[in-house]
């Protein structure tokens, strides 16, 4: 433990990610939350610890099962978001993952910050911020609350609390089951981390025209659809997910939630 402590105190490393951390916690055969590995780590409050909470062995998938003071790569979040992108996930599951996965962490007294919400890792292809897949638009674009593209100086300012991100449904690089090009609806996510509601302007019509609010974590009801450059109020501490149908028409009825 002296070595990681030195890196934190002497070299000012922020913390450590333990790859395949479940393997480090195996005692004889099973993953053990009372293992010597966890005991050693828990004794040092200086070390910030991030777990990749799985390994390749039996019972190795341990998302949500690490002790307090650990944060975890939330593989359930990753899988749910990717399924939602493919149209395979019901909205309650998607909303639960975006708002901290309380079903995984609350029972053990851990807060939402125990979850590291990631979408891709070790993958050679995902979002690039450039036109891909035959589309003339980038696959991902960040926007300010005024509906303008984020610039480097805005990222560096540190003063903004609201940001939007456009996910281009025509910017998919993978082929479909038949080997053909994959295209889908586009999405626009708005995050307001501020303590006050903000008026948000959607991107221009070249990014989509006819946006429907799919998810509002504040549970507000929104009329729709909204045109490109349309405006809507985003409550404090809220995330919105808007969807623009590929053909510009009305969205199909939402799938019923499981009983």
C-alpha positions as CSV (number, residue, x, y, z in Angstrom):
1,X,0.0,0.0,0.0
2,X,3.0,2.3,0.4
3,X,3.4,2.6,-3.4
4,X,-0.1,3.8,-4.3
5,X,0.0,6.1,-1.3
6,X,3.2,7.6,-2.6
7,X,1.7,8.2,-6.0
8,X,-1.2,10.0,-4.4
9,X,0.7,12.2,-1.9
10,X,4.0,12.6,-3.7
11,X,3.0,12.5,-7.4
12,X,-0.5,13.9,-7.0
13,X,-2.3,11.1,-8.8
14,X,-6.0,11.5,-8.3
15,X,-6.7,7.8,-7.8
16,X,-6.5,4.3,-9.2
17,X,-8.7,2.1,-11.4
18,X,-8.4,-1.5,-10.6
19,X,-8.9,-3.5,-13.8
20,X,-10.9,-6.7,-13.3
21,X,-11.1,-5.9,-9.7
22,X,-13.3,-8.9,-8.8
23,X,-10.3,-11.1,-9.4
24,X,-8.3,-9.3,-6.7
25,X,-11.1,-10.0,-4.2
26,X,-11.3,-13.8,-4.8
27,X,-10.5,-15.9,-1.7
28,X,-9.9,-19.5,-2.7
29,X,-12.6,-19.5,-5.4
30,X,-15.4,-17.0,-4.8
31,X,-15.4,-13.2,-4.8
32,X,-15.4,-12.2,-1.2
33,X,-16.4,-8.7,0.1
34,X,-14.4,-9.5,3.3
35,X,-11.3,-10.5,1.5
36,X,-7.8,-9.3,2.5
37,X,-7.6,-7.1,-0.6
38,X,-10.7,-5.1,0.5
39,X,-9.4,-4.9,4.1
40,X,-6.1,-3.4,2.9
41,X,-7.7,-0.9,0.6
42,X,-10.4,0.2,3.1
43,X,-7.7,1.0,5.7
44,X,-6.3,3.8,3.6
45,X,-8.6,6.8,3.3
46,X,-6.1,8.7,1.0
47,X,-6.5,6.4,-2.0
48,X,-9.4,7.0,-4.3
49,X,-10.4,3.7,-5.8
50,X,-12.4,2.8,-9.0
51,X,-13.3,-0.7,-9.7
52,X,-13.9,-2.5,-13.0
53,X,-16.2,-4.7,-11.0
54,X,-16.0,-8.0,-12.9
55,X,-13.6,-10.7,-14.1
56,X,-13.9,-13.7,-16.4
57,X,-14.5,-16.3,-13.7
58,X,-17.7,-17.7,-12.3
59,X,-19.6,-15.2,-10.3
60,X,-17.2,-12.5,-11.4
61,X,-19.8,-9.9,-12.4
62,X,-20.0,-7.8,-9.2
63,X,-21.6,-4.5,-10.3
64,X,-23.1,-2.8,-7.2
65,X,-21.5,-5.2,-4.8
66,X,-18.3,-3.4,-3.9
67,X,-17.8,-2.0,-0.4
68,X,-18.4,1.7,0.6
69,X,-15.8,4.2,-0.6
70,X,-15.4,2.4,-3.9
71,X,-16.8,3.8,-7.2
72,X,-17.6,1.3,-10.0
73,X,-17.7,1.2,-13.7
74,X,-21.4,0.7,-14.1
75,X,-21.7,-2.0,-16.8
76,X,-25.5,-2.1,-16.3
77,X,-25.6,1.6,-17.4
78,X,-23.5,0.9,-20.4
79,X,-25.6,-2.0,-21.6
80,X,-28.9,-0.2,-20.9
81,X,-27.9,2.9,-22.8
82,X,-26.7,0.9,-25.8
83,X,-29.9,-1.1,-25.8
84,X,-31.9,2.1,-25.7
85,X,-30.0,3.4,-28.6
86,X,-31.0,0.2,-30.5
87,X,-34.6,0.6,-29.4
88,X,-34.5,-2.5,-27.1
89,X,-34.9,-1.0,-23.7
90,X,-38.0,0.2,-21.9
91,X,-37.9,3.8,-20.6
92,X,-38.1,3.1,-16.8
93,X,-34.8,1.0,-17.0
94,X,-33.1,3.7,-19.0
95,X,-34.2,6.5,-16.6
96,X,-33.1,4.5,-13.6
97,X,-29.6,4.1,-15.0
98,X,-29.3,7.8,-16.0
99,X,-30.3,8.9,-12.5
100,X,-27.8,7.0,-10.5
101,X,-28.9,3.3,-10.4
102,X,-30.3,3.4,-6.9
103,X,-31.3,-0.2,-7.2
104,X,-27.6,-1.1,-7.2
105,X,-26.2,1.2,-4.6
106,X,-28.9,2.6,-2.3
107,X,-29.4,-0.6,-0.2
108,X,-25.8,-0.5,0.9
109,X,-25.8,3.2,1.8
110,X,-23.9,4.3,-1.2
111,X,-24.8,7.4,-3.1
112,X,-25.3,7.9,-6.9
113,X,-21.6,9.0,-7.2
114,X,-20.6,5.4,-6.6
115,X,-21.7,4.8,-10.2
116,X,-19.4,5.7,-13.1
117,X,-21.7,6.0,-16.0
118,X,-19.8,5.1,-19.2
119,X,-21.0,4.1,-22.6
120,X,-17.8,2.7,-24.2
121,X,-14.4,1.6,-23.2
122,X,-11.6,-0.2,-25.0
123,X,-13.7,0.1,-28.2
124,X,-12.0,1.2,-31.4
125,X,-15.2,2.7,-32.8
126,X,-18.0,4.7,-31.2
127,X,-18.6,8.5,-31.3
128,X,-15.9,10.5,-33.1
129,X,-17.3,14.0,-33.4
130,X,-16.9,13.7,-37.2
131,X,-19.2,12.7,-40.1
132,X,-19.2,9.0,-40.3
133,X,-21.4,6.2,-41.7
134,X,-22.3,8.1,-44.9
135,X,-23.9,11.0,-43.0
136,X,-22.8,14.6,-43.7
137,X,-23.4,15.5,-40.0
138,X,-21.0,14.6,-37.2
139,X,-22.1,11.6,-35.1
140,X,-21.9,13.7,-31.9
141,X,-22.1,17.4,-31.4
142,X,-22.1,19.4,-28.0
143,X,-24.2,22.5,-27.7
144,X,-24.7,25.4,-25.3
145,X,-28.1,26.3,-23.8
146,X,-28.4,28.9,-26.6
147,X,-28.3,26.1,-29.2
148,X,-24.8,27.0,-30.4
149,X,-22.0,24.5,-30.8
150,X,-19.6,24.3,-27.8
151,X,-16.2,25.9,-28.4
152,X,-12.9,25.2,-26.6
153,X,-13.1,28.3,-24.6
154,X,-16.6,27.4,-23.3
155,X,-15.3,24.0,-22.0
156,X,-12.3,25.8,-20.4
157,X,-14.5,28.5,-18.7
158,X,-15.9,26.1,-16.1
159,X,-18.9,28.4,-15.5
160,X,-21.6,26.7,-17.5
161,X,-24.1,24.4,-15.8
162,X,-26.2,23.4,-18.8
163,X,-25.1,21.5,-21.9
164,X,-26.7,19.5,-24.7
165,X,-25.4,16.7,-26.9
166,X,-26.7,15.6,-30.3
167,X,-26.4,11.9,-31.2
168,X,-26.8,11.4,-34.9
169,X,-28.9,8.4,-35.8
170,X,-27.4,8.4,-39.3
171,X,-23.8,8.3,-37.9
172,X,-23.7,4.6,-37.2
173,X,-20.6,2.9,-38.5
174,X,-21.5,-0.7,-37.8
175,X,-23.4,-2.8,-40.4
176,X,-26.8,-4.3,-39.8
177,X,-27.5,-8.1,-39.7
178,X,-28.0,-8.1,-43.5
179,X,-24.6,-6.3,-44.0
180,X,-26.3,-3.0,-45.0
181,X,-26.0,0.5,-43.5
182,X,-27.7,1.1,-40.2
183,X,-29.7,4.3,-39.7
184,X,-32.0,5.2,-36.8
185,X,-33.7,8.1,-35.0
186,X,-31.5,10.9,-33.7
187,X,-31.4,11.9,-30.0
188,X,-30.7,15.2,-28.1
189,X,-29.8,15.1,-24.4
190,X,-29.9,18.2,-22.2
191,X,-28.2,18.3,-18.8
192,X,-29.0,21.1,-16.4
193,X,-26.8,20.8,-13.3
194,X,-27.7,24.2,-12.0
195,X,-30.0,25.2,-9.2
196,X,-32.3,27.2,-11.4
197,X,-34.5,26.4,-14.4
198,X,-33.0,27.4,-17.8
199,X,-34.5,28.2,-21.2
200,X,-32.8,25.9,-23.7
201,X,-32.7,26.4,-27.4
202,X,-32.5,23.3,-29.6
203,X,-30.0,23.0,-32.4
204,X,-30.9,24.2,-35.9
205,X,-33.2,22.4,-38.3
206,X,-30.2,20.8,-40.1
207,X,-29.9,18.6,-36.9
208,X,-33.5,17.6,-36.9
209,X,-37.0,19.0,-37.0
210,X,-39.7,17.5,-34.8
211,X,-38.2,16.7,-31.4
212,X,-40.2,14.8,-28.9
213,X,-39.3,14.7,-25.2
214,X,-38.9,11.0,-24.3
215,X,-37.5,11.4,-20.8
216,X,-37.7,14.3,-18.3
217,X,-36.2,13.3,-14.9
218,X,-38.3,16.1,-13.2
219,X,-41.4,14.3,-14.6
220,X,-42.7,17.5,-16.3
221,X,-45.1,17.0,-19.2
222,X,-44.0,18.6,-22.5
223,X,-46.1,19.3,-25.5
224,X,-44.5,18.2,-28.8
225,X,-43.1,18.0,-31.3
226,X,-40.6,20.9,-31.1
227,X,-39.0,22.3,-34.2
228,X,-35.3,22.9,-34.7
229,X,-34.3,26.1,-32.9
230,X,-37.4,25.5,-30.7
231,X,-37.2,26.4,-27.0
232,X,-38.1,24.6,-23.8
233,X,-37.6,25.1,-20.1
234,X,-35.3,22.7,-18.4
235,X,-35.9,22.5,-14.6
236,X,-33.0,22.6,-12.1
237,X,-31.0,19.4,-11.7
238,X,-32.8,17.8,-14.6
239,X,-31.9,15.7,-17.7
240,X,-34.0,15.6,-20.8
241,X,-33.8,13.0,-23.6
242,X,-35.4,14.2,-26.9
243,X,-35.9,12.0,-30.0
244,X,-36.3,13.0,-33.6
245,X,-37.8,10.3,-35.9
246,X,-35.7,9.4,-38.8
247,X,-38.5,10.1,-41.3
248,X,-39.7,13.3,-39.5
249,X,-43.1,11.7,-38.8
250,X,-44.8,10.9,-35.5
251,X,-43.2,8.5,-33.1
252,X,-44.7,5.1,-32.6
253,X,-46.4,4.4,-29.3
254,X,-44.1,3.7,-26.4
255,X,-43.7,0.1,-25.3
256,X,-45.7,-0.7,-22.2
257,X,-43.7,-1.0,-19.0
258,X,-43.4,-4.5,-17.5
259,X,-45.8,-5.4,-14.8
